[in-house]
C-alpha cells in the first residue's frame, strides 16, 4: 500500500483529527493545486481538468471538520478516485 493509498484510506474514515496539511499532500498527489483566494482562510483546490473544490483553512488548530472531509470525498467519488 502506497503513502497515497494510506492517506486516502484515512480520509475515507473521516477521523476527528484530520489536518489540512494532510489534505493538501493527498490532493497535490492527485494533481490538484491549492489556490489561495484573496485574504482570509478561504481557498480552493483546482484539478488539472478544471474542476474546483472550495474549502477553507481551519484555524487555529488546523484540524478539519467532518463535513469538510465528506465534501472532499463526494468530489473524489465523482472523479472515480
C-alpha positions in Angstrom: 0.0 0.0 0.0 1.4 3.3 -1.0 1.6 6.5 1.0 -1.2 8.0 -1.1 -3.4 4.9 -0.6 -2.9 5.3 3.2 -3.8 9.0 3.1 -6.9 8.3 1.0 -8.0 5.4 3.4 -7.5 7.8 6.4 -9.6 10.5 4.7 -12.4 8.0 3.9 -12.6 7.1 7.6 -13.4 10.8 8.4 -11.2 10.9 11.5 -11.7 13.8 14.0 -8.0 14.7 13.8 -7.5 15.1 10.1 -5.2 18.1 9.4 -5.4 20.5 6.5 -1.8 19.7 5.6 -2.7 16.0 5.1 -5.4 17.0 2.7 -3.0 19.3 0.8 -0.5 16.4 0.4 -3.2 14.0 -0.7 -4.8 16.3 -3.3 -1.5 17.5 -4.7 -0.5 13.9 -5.3 -3.8 13.5 -7.2 -3.0 16.5 -9.5 -4.9 19.2 -7.6 -3.4 22.6 -6.9 -4.1 24.7 -3.8 -5.1 28.3 -4.7 -5.4 31.0 -2.0 -8.4 33.1 -2.8 -7.9 36.7 -1.6 -7.5 37.3 2.1 -8.7 35.2 5.0 -8.9 31.5 5.3 -11.0 30.7 2.1 -9.1 28.8 -0.5 -9.9 26.2 -3.2 -8.2 23.4 -4.9 -8.2 23.2 -8.7 -7.7 20.0 -10.6 -5.9 19.8 -14.0 -9.3 19.1 -15.6 -10.6 22.4 -14.3 -12.7 21.0 -11.5 -12.7 23.1 -8.3 -13.1 22.2 -4.7 -13.9 25.1 -2.3 -12.9 25.0 1.3 -11.1 27.0 4.0 -8.1 26.6 6.1 -9.2 25.7 9.6 -7.6 27.8 12.3 -6.1 28.0 14.8 -5.8 24.2 15.2 -5.5 23.2 11.5 -7.9 20.3 12.1 -10.7 19.9 9.5 -14.4 19.5 10.3 -16.0 16.2 9.3 -18.4 17.9 6.9 -15.4 19.3 5.0 -14.0 15.8 4.7 -17.3 14.5 3.4 -17.4 17.3 0.8 -14.0 16.3 -0.4 -15.0 12.6 -0.6 -18.0 13.4 -2.7 -15.9 15.3 -5.2 -13.3 12.5 -5.3 -16.0 9.8 -5.7 -17.5 11.8 -8.7 -14.0 11.7 -10.2 -13.6 7.9 -9.5 -10.6 8.3 -7.2 
